[in-house]
Amino acid sequence: MKWKPVAVLTLTAMLAGSAPVFAADVQAEPVQVVVNGQAQQWTSMPRLVDGQVLVPADQLAKQFGALIKQDEGSKTVTLTKGSQNVTLTVGSSMAWRGGSQVPLPTAPVLLDGAIFVPPNPVAQWLGGDSEWIDGTKTLVLSTQGAITSGVSPDTTNVPLTYEKALELAYANSYKVKNALEDITRTSKVLDKVSDNVEFVPARGGDTTTTQIYAGYAQASIAHQMSFRAYTMAQDVVTYAVKQAYNGILQAEAQQQAAEAALKNAQVQANIATVGHQYGTVSDIQWQQAMQGLQAAKAGLEAANKAVTDAYQRLNSLTGLPTDAKYQVVDQPQVDDLKNVDPEAQVARVTSDSPAIWQAEQQVNLAKLQLDLYTFNDKMNPDPYEAKQIDVQKAANTVQDLQDQLSRAVRSAYNGLLELRDQYQSLQSQLAAAEQSLKLAQIQYQYGTGIQADVVAAQAKVDQLKQQLANTAAQFDNLKMVFEKPWVAGGSGSTSGTSSGGSAG
C-alpha cells in the first residue's frame, strides 16, 4: 500500500474507531434435557465438549433406573440394568459391555469431580434411546425403546426462550449473513481504493486525482455504513422474532379463551335443549343456542389453526422443524412509562438512525465535491452553482428524515400510552371477573347456584386473559418500534447502497 497523507489516515482511523468489535463466543451453551416428553432440570446438566454432548453418568443412571458404581477417586464408572452391564473410563474411546470392548463416539471426561459420558450408545444399551437437537441445544431421552426415526420428538414441553429464538434466527437469516459479508466486501474495496490515494487534492487540482479522492471518501462511508447495516439487519430480525414469539402467546391465549367459550356454549345449548323439550324455551331461543354452539366450535377451530400458523412463522425464522412446538416461556411486560421521556428518545433515535447517518454523509460528500470543484474541467457538465444546490438538497433530505423519525417516535409513544391504559383497565376488569367466578363457584358448591353460571364466569375470565395477553404483546412489539423505528419500516432504513440493501 502506498504512503497516505495525514488527512487520509485520520479519516480511516475515525471510521475504524467507531466500528463494532466482533469476538468469538467462548461461553458454554446451556443444554436442555427432555425425558419421555418432559423437560428436566437435573442437579448437574449435560455439557458440550468439543461439539459433543456429554451427560453426567449418575443422572443418566437415575433416569434409566440403573445401578451405578464408581470408586472414590476412580476414573471408571459401571452402569448396570438387568442383564446389561457397561463400564466406561475417562479418556478412553472404548467401553466394556458384556465382556467385550465396544467403541464410543467420544471418550468420557471428568468435570467437577463427575464423570460425563456420551448419551448414545449408553442409552441404547440401557434399553432406551437419545437424540440431539442441535438447533435448540436439546437432548431428548427415551427410557423405553428407540425414538422413531424421521419423526420429530415431542417438543411441547421443551422451553424456548426469546433470546434462544433470536440466536437461532440470526444464524438462519441470509440478510444478516449478507450484511456481515458486506463488511468484508467494503473493507476490501476501501483497501483497493486507498492504494491509489497519494495526497489530499486542493480545489482546482488535477481532475483524476480529485476523482480518486472522492471515490476514496465514498468507499470510506460505504465501509462504515456496512457496520450500521449489519446492526440494522439484526434489528429487523429481532423485531420479526419478537412479533412471531409474541404471536404464539397471543394465539395460545385466544385458543384458551375459545375453549372456554365452547364449553360455555355447550352448557347453554344443553340447557336450551332441555328447556325446549319442556316448552320453556322457544324455537327461536333454541336455534340461537345451537347457532352459538356452532359459532363457538368454528371459533375454536380457527384458534387452533392460528396457533399452528403462529408456530410455523417462528419456526421459519429460526430454522426449527416446521411442526415443532416448543414452549414459549418469556411473557411480555407492560411498563408504566413513568420514566420514559419521548423527546429524549427522539434525540437518541435521531443519533442512532442509519438513514440519517447516511444522509449526513451525503451532505459531507456534496460539500467535498463543492470544495474540490475544478472550474476549468470541460468534461464536467455541472456548473459550480449546481454543486451548491446539491449540498442544499442533501441537507433537506437530512431534515426530512429527522422530521419523519420524530413523528414516528411520538406516534409510537402515544400508542404505548393507549395500550398501557387499556392494559390497566383490563386488569381491573379481570380482578372483578375473578371475584364473580369465585362467587359463582361458592354458590354452586352450596347449591344456591348452577353450573352454567360457573362456566359462563370462567369463559369471561379467560376472555379477559386473552385480551390482556394480546394487549401486552402489542405493547411489547410497539415498544421496539418506539426504540428503533426502522425495524418497522420507519425512518432509519437504508437504500441505494450495497450495505443497506443487504440489511433490508
C-alpha positions as CSV (number, residue, x, y, z in Angstrom):
1,M,0.0,0.0,0.0
2,K,1.3,3.5,-0.9
3,W,2.0,6.2,1.6
4,K,-1.1,8.0,2.9
5,P,-1.4,11.7,3.8
6,V,-2.2,12.5,7.4
7,A,-5.8,13.5,6.5
8,V,-6.4,10.1,4.9
9,L,-5.0,8.3,7.8
10,T,-7.1,10.3,10.3
11,L,-10.3,9.6,8.3
12,T,-9.5,5.9,8.2
13,A,-8.8,5.9,12.0
14,M,-12.0,7.8,12.7
15,L,-14.1,5.3,10.7
16,A,-12.3,2.3,12.2
17,G,-12.6,3.7,15.7
18,S,-16.4,3.7,15.7
19,A,-16.8,0.2,14.2
20,P,-18.1,-2.6,16.4
21,V,-15.7,-5.3,17.5
22,F,-16.6,-8.9,16.8
23,A,-15.3,-11.5,19.2
24,A,-15.8,-15.3,19.3
25,D,-18.3,-16.5,21.9
26,V,-16.4,-18.8,24.3
27,Q,-19.2,-19.2,26.8
28,A,-20.6,-22.7,27.3
29,E,-24.0,-23.0,25.8
30,P,-26.8,-24.3,28.1
31,V,-28.3,-27.7,27.3
32,Q,-31.9,-28.6,27.8
33,V,-33.0,-32.1,28.7
34,V,-36.3,-33.8,27.8
35,V,-37.0,-37.3,29.1
36,N,-40.1,-39.1,27.7
37,G,-41.5,-35.8,26.5
38,Q,-41.0,-33.9,29.8
39,A,-38.4,-31.1,30.4
40,Q,-36.0,-31.9,33.2
41,Q,-33.8,-29.8,35.5
42,W,-31.0,-32.0,36.7
43,T,-28.7,-31.0,39.5
44,S,-25.9,-31.4,37.0
45,M,-26.8,-30.7,33.4
46,P,-25.2,-32.1,30.2
47,R,-22.2,-30.3,28.8
48,L,-21.0,-29.6,25.3
49,V,-17.3,-30.7,25.0
50,D,-15.7,-30.1,21.6
51,G,-19.1,-30.0,20.0
52,Q,-20.2,-33.3,21.5
53,V,-22.9,-33.5,24.2
54,L,-22.0,-35.5,27.3
55,V,-24.2,-36.3,30.3
56,P,-23.4,-37.0,33.9
57,A,-23.3,-40.8,34.4
58,D,-25.2,-40.6,37.7
59,Q,-28.0,-38.6,36.2
60,L,-28.3,-41.0,33.2
61,A,-28.4,-44.0,35.5
62,K,-31.1,-42.4,37.6
63,Q,-33.3,-41.7,34.6
64,F,-33.0,-45.3,33.4
65,G,-33.3,-46.9,36.8
66,A,-29.8,-48.4,36.5
67,L,-27.3,-49.2,39.3
68,I,-24.1,-47.1,39.2
69,K,-20.7,-48.0,40.7
70,Q,-17.8,-45.6,40.9
71,D,-15.0,-46.0,43.3
72,E,-14.0,-42.8,45.1
73,G,-11.2,-41.2,43.1
74,S,-11.7,-43.7,40.2
75,K,-12.0,-42.6,36.6
76,T,-14.1,-45.7,35.8
77,V,-17.9,-46.0,36.1
78,T,-20.1,-49.0,35.7
79,L,-23.8,-48.9,34.9
80,T,-26.0,-52.0,35.4
81,K,-29.6,-52.6,34.5
82,G,-30.9,-56.1,34.4
83,S,-28.5,-58.2,32.3
84,Q,-27.0,-55.1,30.8
85,N,-23.6,-54.1,32.2
86,V,-21.3,-51.4,30.8
87,T,-18.1,-49.9,32.1
88,L,-16.7,-46.6,30.8
89,T,-13.3,-45.0,31.6
90,V,-12.4,-41.3,31.4
91,G,-10.2,-40.6,28.4
92,S,-10.9,-44.0,26.7
93,S,-13.0,-44.2,23.5
94,M,-13.6,-47.9,24.2
95,A,-16.1,-49.3,26.7
96,W,-16.6,-52.8,28.1
97,R,-20.0,-54.3,27.6
98,G,-20.8,-57.9,28.4
99,G,-17.1,-58.8,28.5
100,S,-16.4,-57.3,25.1
101,Q,-14.9,-53.9,24.1
102,V,-17.1,-51.6,22.1
103,P,-16.3,-48.2,20.6
104,L,-17.7,-44.9,21.8
105,P,-18.4,-41.8,19.7
106,T,-16.3,-39.8,22.1
107,A,-14.3,-40.5,25.3
108,P,-15.9,-39.8,28.7
109,V,-14.5,-36.8,30.6
110,L,-14.1,-35.8,34.3
111,L,-15.7,-32.5,35.1
112,D,-16.1,-31.0,38.6
113,G,-15.5,-34.5,40.0
114,A,-18.2,-36.2,38.0
115,I,-17.8,-38.5,35.0
116,F,-19.6,-37.4,31.9
117,V,-20.4,-40.0,29.2
118,P,-21.9,-39.9,25.7
119,P,-25.7,-40.5,25.9
120,N,-25.6,-42.8,23.0
121,P,-24.9,-45.7,22.7
122,V,-25.1,-45.9,26.5
123,A,-28.9,-45.0,26.5
124,Q,-29.5,-47.8,23.9
125,W,-27.5,-50.3,26.0
126,L,-29.8,-49.5,28.9
127,G,-32.9,-50.1,26.8
128,G,-33.7,-46.6,25.6
129,D,-32.5,-44.1,23.1
130,S,-31.3,-40.5,22.7
131,E,-31.5,-37.8,20.1
132,W,-29.6,-34.5,20.0
133,I,-31.4,-31.4,18.5
134,D,-28.5,-29.0,17.8
135,G,-30.8,-26.0,16.9
136,T,-32.1,-25.6,20.4
137,K,-29.3,-27.5,22.2
138,T,-31.8,-30.1,23.5
139,L,-31.0,-33.6,24.5
140,V,-34.1,-35.9,24.0
141,L,-34.0,-39.2,26.0
142,S,-36.4,-42.1,25.8
143,T,-36.1,-44.6,28.6
144,Q,-38.3,-47.2,26.9
145,G,-37.3,-48.2,23.4
146,A,-36.0,-46.3,20.4
147,I,-37.0,-42.8,19.3
148,T,-38.9,-43.3,16.0
149,S,-36.6,-42.5,13.1
150,G,-37.7,-39.5,10.9
151,V,-40.3,-38.4,13.5
152,S,-39.7,-35.1,15.3
153,P,-39.5,-35.7,19.0
154,D,-42.3,-34.1,21.1
155,T,-41.2,-30.6,21.9
156,T,-44.4,-29.4,23.5
157,N,-42.9,-29.2,27.0
158,V,-39.4,-28.1,25.9
159,P,-38.9,-24.4,26.8
160,L,-37.7,-21.9,24.2
161,T,-36.7,-18.6,25.5
162,Y,-37.0,-15.4,23.4
163,E,-33.2,-15.0,23.5
164,K,-32.6,-18.5,22.2
165,A,-35.1,-18.0,19.4
166,L,-33.3,-14.8,18.5
167,E,-30.0,-16.6,18.4
168,L,-31.3,-19.2,16.1
169,A,-32.9,-16.6,13.8
170,Y,-29.7,-14.6,13.5
171,A,-27.9,-17.8,12.4
172,N,-30.7,-18.6,10.0
173,S,-31.1,-15.2,8.3
174,Y,-29.4,-14.8,4.9
175,K,-29.9,-11.0,5.2
176,V,-27.8,-11.0,8.4
177,K,-25.2,-13.2,6.7
178,N,-25.1,-11.0,3.6
179,A,-24.8,-7.9,5.8
180,L,-21.8,-9.4,7.6
181,E,-20.3,-10.3,4.2
182,D,-20.8,-6.7,3.1
183,I,-18.5,-5.6,6.0
184,T,-15.7,-7.7,4.5
185,R,-16.5,-6.6,0.9
186,T,-16.5,-2.9,1.6
187,S,-13.3,-3.3,3.6
188,K,-11.6,-4.9,0.5
189,V,-13.0,-2.1,-1.7
190,L,-11.7,0.6,0.7
191,D,-8.2,-1.0,0.8
192,K,-8.1,-1.1,-3.0
193,V,-9.2,2.5,-3.5
194,S,-7.0,3.8,-0.7
195,D,-3.9,2.4,-2.6
196,N,-4.5,5.0,-5.3
197,V,-4.7,8.0,-2.9
198,E,-1.3,9.7,-2.7
199,F,-2.3,13.1,-1.2
200,V,-5.3,15.2,-0.5
201,P,-6.1,17.3,-3.6
202,A,-6.8,21.0,-3.4
203,R,-9.5,22.9,-5.2
204,G,-8.8,23.3,-8.9
205,G,-6.4,20.5,-8.9
206,D,-5.9,17.6,-11.3
207,T,-9.3,16.0,-12.2
208,T,-8.1,12.4,-12.0
209,T,-6.7,13.0,-8.5
210,T,-9.8,14.7,-7.4
211,Q,-12.0,11.8,-8.6
212,I,-9.8,9.2,-6.9
213,Y,-10.0,11.0,-3.6
214,A,-13.8,11.4,-4.0
215,G,-14.0,7.7,-4.6
216,Y,-12.0,7.0,-1.5
217,A,-14.3,9.2,0.6
218,Q,-17.4,7.3,-0.8
219,A,-15.7,3.9,-0.1
220,S,-14.9,5.0,3.4
221,I,-18.6,5.9,4.0
222,A,-19.8,2.7,2.4
223,H,-17.5,0.7,4.7
224,Q,-18.7,2.5,7.8
225,M,-22.3,2.1,6.7
226,S,-21.8,-1.7,6.3
227,F,-21.4,-1.9,10.1
228,R,-24.6,0.0,10.7
229,A,-26.4,-2.0,8.0
230,Y,-25.3,-5.2,9.8
231,T,-26.7,-4.0,13.1
232,M,-29.9,-2.9,11.4
233,A,-30.3,-6.3,9.7
234,Q,-30.1,-7.8,13.2
235,D,-32.7,-5.3,14.5
236,V,-35.1,-6.2,11.7
237,V,-34.7,-9.9,12.5
238,T,-35.1,-9.1,16.2
239,Y,-38.4,-7.4,15.5
240,A,-39.7,-10.2,13.3
241,V,-38.8,-12.8,16.0
242,K,-40.5,-10.6,18.7
243,Q,-43.7,-10.4,16.7
244,A,-43.6,-14.2,15.9
245,Y,-42.8,-15.1,19.5
246,N,-45.5,-12.9,21.0
247,G,-47.8,-14.1,18.2
248,I,-47.6,-17.6,19.7
249,L,-48.5,-16.3,23.1
250,Q,-51.4,-14.3,21.6
251,A,-52.7,-17.4,19.7
252,E,-52.4,-19.7,22.7
253,A,-54.4,-17.2,24.8
254,Q,-57.0,-17.0,22.1
255,Q,-57.1,-20.8,22.0
256,Q,-57.7,-21.0,25.7
257,A,-60.5,-18.4,25.5
258,A,-62.1,-20.3,22.6
259,E,-62.0,-23.5,24.6
260,A,-63.8,-21.8,27.5
261,A,-66.3,-20.2,25.1
262,L,-67.1,-23.6,23.6
263,K,-67.6,-25.1,27.0
264,N,-70.0,-22.3,27.9
265,A,-71.8,-22.6,24.6
266,Q,-72.2,-26.4,25.1
267,V,-73.7,-25.8,28.5
268,Q,-76.1,-23.2,27.2
269,A,-77.1,-25.4,24.3
270,N,-77.8,-28.3,26.7
271,I,-79.9,-26.0,28.9
272,A,-81.8,-24.7,25.8
273,T,-82.4,-28.2,24.5
274,V,-83.9,-29.4,27.8
275,G,-86.0,-26.2,28.1
276,H,-87.1,-26.6,24.5
277,Q,-88.3,-30.2,25.2
278,Y,-90.3,-29.0,28.2
279,G,-91.7,-25.9,26.4
280,T,-89.9,-23.3,28.5
281,V,-87.6,-22.3,25.6
282,S,-89.0,-21.1,22.3
283,D,-87.9,-22.4,18.9
284,I,-86.0,-19.2,18.2
285,Q,-84.2,-19.3,21.5
286,W,-83.2,-22.9,21.0
287,Q,-82.0,-22.1,17.4
288,Q,-79.9,-19.2,18.7
289,A,-78.3,-21.5,21.3
290,M,-77.5,-24.0,18.6
291,Q,-76.1,-21.3,16.4
292,G,-74.0,-20.1,19.3
293,L,-72.6,-23.6,19.8
294,Q,-71.7,-23.9,16.1
295,A,-70.0,-20.5,16.2
296,A,-68.0,-21.5,19.3
297,K,-66.9,-24.7,17.5
298,A,-65.8,-22.7,14.5
299,G,-64.0,-20.2,16.8
300,L,-62.0,-23.0,18.4
301,E,-61.1,-24.5,15.0
302,A,-59.9,-21.0,13.9
303,A,-58.0,-20.6,17.2
304,N,-56.3,-24.0,16.8
305,K,-55.2,-23.1,13.2
306,A,-53.9,-19.7,14.4
307,V,-51.7,-21.5,17.0
308,T,-50.3,-23.8,14.3
309,D,-49.7,-20.8,11.9
310,A,-48.0,-18.8,14.7
311,Y,-45.5,-21.6,15.4
312,Q,-44.8,-22.1,11.8
313,R,-44.0,-18.3,11.5
314,L,-41.5,-18.6,14.3
315,N,-40.0,-21.9,13.0
316,S,-39.5,-20.3,9.6
317,L,-37.5,-17.5,11.2
318,T,-35.4,-19.8,13.5
319,G,-34.9,-22.7,11.1
320,L,-36.6,-25.1,13.5
321,P,-38.7,-28.0,12.1
322,T,-42.0,-26.7,10.7
323,D,-44.1,-28.9,13.0
324,A,-42.1,-28.1,16.2
325,K,-44.0,-26.6,19.0
326,Y,-41.5,-25.5,21.7
327,Q,-42.9,-24.0,24.8
328,V,-42.5,-20.2,24.6
329,V,-41.8,-19.0,28.2
330,D,-41.0,-15.3,28.1
331,Q,-44.1,-13.2,28.8
332,P,-44.1,-9.6,27.5
333,Q,-44.4,-6.9,30.2
334,V,-46.3,-3.6,30.1
335,D,-44.3,-0.7,31.6
336,D,-46.0,2.3,33.3
337,L,-43.8,4.6,31.1
338,K,-43.3,7.0,34.0
339,N,-39.6,7.2,33.4
340,V,-39.8,7.5,29.6
341,D,-39.1,10.9,28.0
342,P,-40.3,10.9,24.4
343,E,-38.3,14.0,23.5
344,A,-35.1,12.4,24.8
345,Q,-36.0,9.3,22.8
346,V,-36.4,11.4,19.7
347,A,-32.9,12.8,20.2
348,R,-31.5,9.4,20.9
349,V,-33.1,7.7,17.9
350,T,-32.1,10.6,15.6
351,S,-28.5,10.0,16.6
352,D,-28.7,6.2,16.1
353,S,-30.7,6.2,12.8
354,P,-28.7,4.5,10.0
355,A,-30.7,6.5,7.3
356,I,-30.0,9.9,9.0
357,W,-26.3,9.0,9.4
358,Q,-26.1,8.0,5.7
359,A,-27.9,11.2,4.7
360,E,-25.5,13.3,6.7
361,Q,-22.5,11.6,5.0
362,Q,-24.2,12.5,1.6
363,V,-24.1,16.2,2.8
364,N,-20.4,15.8,3.5
365,L,-19.8,14.2,0.1
366,A,-21.7,17.1,-1.6
367,K,-19.6,19.6,0.3
368,L,-16.4,17.7,-0.7
369,Q,-17.5,17.9,-4.3
370,L,-18.0,21.6,-3.9
371,D,-14.7,22.1,-2.2
372,L,-12.8,20.1,-4.9
373,Y,-14.7,21.7,-7.8
374,T,-12.5,22.3,-10.9
375,F,-13.6,25.3,-12.9
376,N,-11.6,24.6,-16.0
377,D,-12.8,20.9,-16.3
378,K,-14.6,20.9,-19.7
379,M,-15.7,17.3,-19.1
380,N,-17.8,18.3,-16.1
381,P,-21.3,19.4,-17.3
382,D,-22.3,20.7,-13.8
383,P,-21.7,24.4,-13.0
384,Y,-20.5,25.4,-9.6
385,E,-24.0,26.6,-8.6
386,A,-25.4,23.2,-9.3
387,K,-22.9,21.7,-6.8
388,Q,-24.1,24.3,-4.2
389,I,-27.7,23.2,-4.9
390,D,-26.6,19.5,-4.3
391,V,-25.4,20.5,-0.8
392,Q,-28.7,22.1,0.0
393,K,-30.7,19.2,-1.4
394,A,-28.7,16.8,0.8
395,A,-29.3,18.9,3.8
396,N,-33.0,19.0,3.1
397,T,-33.0,15.2,2.9
398,V,-31.5,15.1,6.4
399,Q,-34.1,17.4,7.8
400,D,-36.9,15.4,6.1
401,L,-35.7,12.2,7.6
402,Q,-35.4,13.8,11.1
403,D,-39.0,15.0,10.8
404,Q,-40.2,11.6,9.8
405,L,-38.4,9.9,12.6
406,S,-39.7,12.4,15.2
407,R,-43.2,11.8,14.1
408,A,-42.7,8.0,14.2
409,V,-41.3,8.1,17.7
410,R,-44.1,10.4,19.1
411,S,-46.8,8.3,17.4
412,A,-45.4,5.1,18.9
413,Y,-45.2,6.8,22.3
414,N,-48.9,7.8,22.1
415,G,-49.8,4.3,21.1
416,L,-47.9,2.9,24.1
417,L,-49.8,5.2,26.4
418,E,-53.1,4.0,24.9
419,L,-52.1,0.3,25.3
420,R,-50.9,0.9,28.9
421,D,-54.2,2.4,29.9
422,Q,-56.1,-0.3,28.1
423,Y,-54.0,-3.0,29.9
424,Q,-54.6,-1.4,33.3
425,S,-58.4,-1.2,32.6
426,L,-58.4,-4.9,31.6
427,Q,-56.5,-5.8,34.8
428,S,-59.3,-4.2,36.8
429,Q,-62.0,-6.0,34.8
430,L,-60.1,-9.3,35.2
431,A,-60.0,-8.8,39.0
432,A,-63.7,-8.2,39.1
433,A,-64.4,-11.2,36.8
434,E,-62.3,-13.5,39.0
435,Q,-64.3,-12.4,42.0
436,S,-67.5,-13.2,40.1
437,L,-66.1,-16.6,39.3
438,K,-65.3,-17.3,42.9
439,L,-68.8,-16.3,43.9
440,A,-70.4,-18.5,41.3
441,Q,-68.2,-21.4,42.4
442,I,-69.2,-20.9,46.0
443,Q,-72.9,-20.6,45.2
444,Y,-72.7,-23.8,43.0
445,Q,-70.9,-25.6,45.8
446,Y,-73.6,-24.8,48.3
447,G,-76.5,-25.4,46.0
448,T,-77.6,-21.8,45.5
449,G,-76.2,-21.5,42.0
450,I,-76.0,-23.5,38.8
451,Q,-73.1,-24.9,36.9
452,A,-73.9,-22.8,33.9
453,D,-73.1,-19.6,35.9
454,V,-69.7,-21.1,36.8
455,V,-68.9,-22.0,33.2
456,A,-70.0,-18.6,31.9
457,A,-68.0,-16.8,34.6
458,Q,-64.9,-18.9,33.7
459,A,-65.4,-18.0,30.0
460,K,-65.4,-14.3,30.9
461,V,-62.2,-14.7,32.9
462,D,-60.4,-16.5,30.0
463,Q,-61.7,-13.9,27.5
464,L,-60.2,-11.1,29.6
465,K,-56.9,-13.0,30.0
466,Q,-56.8,-13.3,26.2
467,Q,-57.3,-9.6,25.8
468,L,-54.6,-8.9,28.4
469,A,-52.2,-11.2,26.6
470,N,-53.0,-9.6,23.3
471,T,-52.5,-6.1,24.7
472,A,-49.2,-7.0,26.4
473,A,-47.9,-8.4,23.1
474,Q,-48.9,-5.3,21.1
475,F,-47.2,-3.1,23.8
476,D,-44.0,-5.2,23.6
477,N,-43.9,-5.0,19.8
478,L,-44.7,-1.3,19.7
479,K,-42.0,-0.6,22.3
480,M,-39.3,-1.8,20.0
481,V,-40.7,0.4,17.2
482,F,-40.5,3.3,19.7
483,E,-36.9,2.4,20.5
484,K,-35.9,1.7,16.9
485,P,-38.4,2.9,14.3
486,W,-36.5,1.4,11.4
487,V,-37.4,-2.1,12.4
488,A,-41.0,-1.5,11.2
489,G,-40.0,0.5,8.1
490,G,-39.8,3.8,9.9
491,S,-37.1,6.4,9.3
492,G,-33.8,4.7,9.5
493,S,-33.9,2.2,6.6
494,T,-31.1,2.5,4.0
495,S,-31.3,2.5,0.3
496,G,-29.0,3.0,-2.6
497,T,-26.0,1.2,-1.1
498,S,-24.9,-2.4,-1.1
499,S,-24.8,-2.3,2.7
500,G,-28.4,-1.0,3.0
501,G,-29.7,-3.5,0.5
502,S,-28.4,-6.5,2.4
503,A,-30.0,-5.3,5.7
504,G,-33.5,-4.8,4.3
